[in-house]
Amino acid sequence: MAQTWKYGVVLSALLASTSHSLWAAERSAVLDFDDEMEQSTAEVPIESIEQFVQIYGIVKDNYVQEKSDDFLFLQAIKGLVSGLDRYSRYLSAEEYKQLIQYTEADLATVDFKLIFDSHTHQWQISNLKENTDLTKQGIKNGFSVFKIDNQELKNLNAEQVEDLLHGSIGSSFQLQLNPKSPAITLLRNKKLEIADIEPVMLHNQVLVLKVKVFQQDTANEVKRLLEEYDTTRLKAVLIDLRNNPGGLLSAAVETADLFLNQGTIVSTKSRSEGNQQFQALPGNEFPNVKMGILINNRSASAAEVFTAAMKEHQRAWVIGEKSYGKGVVQKLFPLPNGAALQMTVSHYFTPKGSMIDGSGIAPNQEYVWPLEMKEDTYLNNVSELLLKHR
């Protein structure tokens, strides 16, 4: 009888909560941050609440270890949000506090390194400090790593392995120690201080601009470099977006606008935010420059927006492999307890109306970097493919 009364109280509380408005301050983690307040009313069917309380009671009474009510409710909240898609998640107060210190244009890595052991021919964890989230999960220095995000490491070089550890600040990835062990989810929380763009002039007069992430000044920096290298002497410009996790949408739009003089660059569609279109402004900074874009399966988000716009307007020849397929706008919804929800509110669409998320951008010409090939050789080969394209 006591248990029935207890879960009846839970049911009554949940039912009562549906009659109140839920307030959340919105902050965009992809677009510019704003401080607007929005009121929304949640309506939950009584039958669904009754089913939840029934399952809650079964778990509470029968799970092998006793769990507190706070723990069970937190797991329910996490499941509700993370089950929406692969990007939405519940942030603890500490995670939220850390995330808002940065912008989507910040790159990050993890608080350990991977070194190659020539005896075992495996990549091993090194420089892992004590009392980190990883050590609390039983991971130690010297442990071998089998996969990162479904990519086996055994045949990769040091740069390729390092690229797998890098990504947007606060982003997560899966690490697997051996073929039989479960994957562990880790967050990239150590900010990297890197140059926005790295220019390299190849022997065939192709200028390679390695854009690691789209930051606030990316468009201005691209323009400055093209003027510095004198486009009249260049045979082509290759924008290298491999492993670019995205960054600021506005920066990708501004960079595309350097090479386009009309038409849609990207559009967003949203149930709660309304639909938006970003158009190229009249005028073309570099109309006579032959353009190429190099992508791989870790080119994502704003990098895909830029690539799709340049490809579909036939302004650049895209080489490499199909991109990651992350085309979402997310917002942060702070909660009264200091935590927050990071949730998808919009999707990106290419100029021709294709949704980027889950699909990615296919190159005009597929050319995957062979593992045994040096990067310099690969870039030279890519540049020759670009020059041969008419």
N, C-alpha and C positions, 0 to 999 in steps of 0.2 A: 504493500500500500504506500509506504514511504517513497519508494522509487517512482511509482506512478505519479504521486503528487509532485515529485521533483521535476520530472520531465514535463508535467503539465505546466509548471511554472516557466520552464524554458519555452514551451509552445506559446504561452500567453505573452511572454516578453517579445518573441519574434513577431507575433501577430500585431502587437502594439506598435512595434517599430515600423511596420509598413504604413502606418497612418501619419508618420512624421516625415518632413522633408529632410533630405540628406544634402548637406552643403559641402562643397569642395572648391578650394582655390586651384585654378588651373595654371599649370606651367608647362610649356612645350619643351620637350627634350630634343626636338629635331628642328623646329622652326624657332623664331625668336621668342624669348620668354615674355610672358605677359602676366599681369596680376589681376585679371578679371575674375570676378566671382560669378558662379553659375549655380542656380538652384534646380534640382531635379527631384522628382518624386518616384520612389521605387514602389511598384505594385507586384506583389508576389502571390501566386495562387495558394489558397489555404491548403489544398491537397499536397502541394510541394513541400510546404512547411511541415505538415504532419509527417510526411515521408522522411524528411531530414531528421526530425526529432526521434522517429522510430530507429533510424540507422545510428543516430548519435547514442541512443540508449544501448543498442546492441554492442557497439564498440566500447562504450564506457564500462559495461558490465562484463564483457567476455574477452577483451584483448589480454594477451598473456601478461603484460605489465600494466600496472595501474597508471593512468594518465590523468593529469589535472584538467579541469574544464577549460582553463585558459589555453593549454596546449592543444586540446582538441578543436576549439574554435579557431585558433590560429591556423591549424592545418586545413580546416574547412575553407577559410578565407584564401589561403595560398592556392588551394586546389581550384577554387572558383575563378581566380584571376589567371593563373598559369594555364588552365585548361582552355582558355580562349584562343590563344595562338602561341607561337614560339617566342614572342617578344614581351608580352604582357606579364607582369609579376607584381607581387607584394614586396615592398621594401620595408625592412625594419627601420627604426628611428636612426640607427647608426648608418645603415646603408644609404638612406635618404640624405642624411646630413653630409655624407661623403660625396654623393652624386651631384648635389647642387653647387658644390664648389667648382665644378668644371662645366664645360660645354660639350656638345656633341662633336666639336672639332678637335677635342683633345684625344691623343693616342695614349694607350696604356699597355702595360705588360703585367706579368705576375712577379711575386717576390721570391723567385728562385730562377736558376739557370739550368739548362740542359747541356751536358757535355758528352762527347762520344767516347765510349770505352773501346779501345782498339782490340782488347782481349776478348770481350764478349760480343763485340760488334753491335752494341746497343746504346741508346741514348739514356743517360742517367741523370737523376735530379741532383743538383749541386747548389751550394750557397743558400740552402733553406734555413731560415732562422727558427729558433724555438718559439713556442707559444703562438704559432700562426694557425689559421683555420685548417691548413693542410696537415700540420703536425697533430692537431686534435683529432684528425681522421685516421691517424696511425701512419701517415706517410713520412718517410725519413730520407735524408741524403743517401745517395747510393742506390735508391730504388730505380729500376728500369721502367721506361715508358714505352708502351707498345703503339698507342694511337693518340692522336689529338683530332677531335672532330672527324672521326672515321677515316683519317689519313694515317696510314702506317708510316713510321719514321725510319725504318731500317735502311732505306735507300736514299734518304734525303741528305743534302749537305747542310752545313751549319746555318747558312743564310735562310734556307727554306724552312728549317726547324724554327728559327727565330721568328720568321714571318708568321708562323702558326700561333705563336704565343702573343703576338701583337694584335691590337684591335681597338675599337672605340672604348673610351673610359666607361667602366661599369658593365661592359658586355660580358657574356658568359661563354664558356666553351667546355667541351667534354674531354676528359683525360682518362685513358684506360691503361693500366699498368701492364696487363698481360692478356692474352686472347680469352682467358676464362673469367677474368675479374669483371665486375660491373663498372660502368663508367662513372666517374666522379665529376660533378659540376663545379667549376672554378670561375671566379670573377677576375677580370683584368682591372686592378685597382691601383697600380703603380704608374703614375704619369710619366710619359716619355717626353723629353725635350729634344725635338728634332727640327731640322730645316723643313720649311713648307715644301719647297721644290728643289730638286737637284738637276741641273742642266748638264748634259753630256753631248759633245759634238762628235759624231762618228766620222770615219774616214771618207764616207760617201756624201758628206755635206747634209746629212740628216740630223737635225737637232732633236735629241730625246729630252723631254721634260718629265721627270719622275715626280708625280704629284702623290704624296703619301696620304694626304687627307685634305678635304676642302675646308679651308679656314677663311676667316673674314677678309684677308688680304690676297687670296689666291688669284683672283682675276687681275688685280693690279700687278701682281708679281709676274704672271704669265705675259701680260702686255709689256712690262719692262724688259723681260728677258728676250722677247721677240724683237723689240726695238734695238736692244743691245747687240744681238747677233746679226742684225740687218737681214730681214727676210728676203731681200732681193738677191742675196748670195746663197740662200738655202734652197736645197732641192725639195725638202719636205720637213715637216715637224711631226714628231711622234709623241703623243701624250701617253705616258706609261701609268696606267691606273691599276696595275696588279697589286693585290693585297690592300687596296684602298677601301677602308670600311665605310666611307661616306663623308661624314662631317656636316657642314651647314648647307642646307638646301639653297639658301639665298646665294651662297658662294658658287655653287654649281650652276645656278641660273645665270649669274653674272658672267661666269667664264664662258658658257655657251654663247651668250649674247655678243661676245667679242667676235664670233665667227658667223653669226646669223643676223640677218637684217629684217626678218619678218617670220610670222608663224608662231605656233605654240611651242614652248620649250617643255613644259610639263603641266599636268593638271592634277588636282586632288579631289577626291570624292569622299564625302563624309555624311553620316546620318545626323550627327549632332553639331558639326562645325560648319556645314554648308560646303558647297563646291567652289573651287578656285581654279583659275587659269593664269599661268605665267607666260607672257608673250615676249618675243624678241623685239627690241626697239629698232626703229629705222636707223640704218647706218651699219657699215661693216668695217671693222678695224683692219682686218687682214684678208681682203677678198681674193688675193692671188696666191696665198700660201696653201700648198698641198698638205692636207691633214690626215693623220692616222691616229688610231687609238689602240692601245694594247691592254687587254683585260684577261683576267683568269677567274677561277671559280671562287675567289675571295674578294672580288670587286663587288661592292654592295652599295645600296642606298643612294646617296647623292652622286656617287661615281656612276651608278647605273642610269640615273636621271640625265647626267651630262652625256653619257655614251648613247643613250636612246635618241636624244634630241639631235645629236650630230649625225647619227646613222640614218634616222628616218627623214631628215632634211637633206640627205645625201651630201653632207659637208665633210664627212670623214669616212675613211675605210677602216673598219674595225677588224682587228686580228687577235687571235689568241684562243680562248675557250669560253664557253658559256658562263656568264656571271652568276653571282650567288642567288639573286632573287629576293632581295629585301627591299620592299617598296612601301614602307608604312610611316605615318606620322604618329608620334606618341606624345601623350601629355602626362604630366605628373599631377596627381590629385592628393594633396596633403590631408592627413587625418588628424583628429584631435589629440591622439596619443603620441604624435611626433613621427609616426610611420607615414607611408604614402603608397598609392597605387600608381604604377607605371603602365599605362594602358594605350593600346592602339585606338586612334579615333578617326584616322583617314588612310586612304590608299593612294599611291602614286600611279598615274597613267601616262603612257608615252604620248607623243604628239598624234599618233594614229589611233589612240584609244585603247592600247593594250595595257593590262594591269601588270606591273613589274613584279609584285610580290608573289612568290611561289613559282614564277616563270623564268625570271632572269632575262638577260639580253644575249642573244646568239650573235657571234661574230660574223662578219661577211666572209671571212676566211679563217677556218680553224687551223691553228698551229700551236699545239701544246708544247711547253718547254720539256724536252727530253731530260730525264734525270741525270744522264751521264754527260750532258753538254754544259760547258761553261756559260755563264750568263752573258759575257761579252760576245761570244759566238752566237748565242740565241738572239740578242738584240740586233746584231749585224744582219742575221738572216731575216728577221722581221722587217728591218728597214729596207732590205732588198725586195721583199714581197710588196712593200708599200710603193716603192719606186716603179715596180713592174705594173702596178694597177693603173689603168687608164680611166 
